[in-house]
Amino acid sequence: MSDEISKTPLDHVTDTLSQLKEMRHYSKNNVEMLTTQWLLFDGELSKLRRAEKIEGLMISQGEFYDALEAVIAELEELQVELKPVAEE
């Protein structure tokens, strides 16, 4: 509990950025794997009339990845603002 109290806003932003960057890594891998599967089986899925379901997942995953990138960029800017100015 005392650890939580002693954290600064910068510490919280840094911790959150670490978590989001880990999510970004896994999200990117998921998008790439899903795209690979899509390319391999698009023809077969189309014949089975299931292609649009996978396409919807790909779009949603891509939108999530883009939104995650935007939040990471915003928090990185905030992190810079919160860093103490070094004394010369």
ABEGO torsion letter per residue (X at the ends): XAAAAABBAAAAAAAAAAAAAAAAAAAAAAAAAAAAAAAAAAAAAAAAGAAAAAAAAAAAAAAAAAAAAAAAAAAAAAAAAABBBBBX
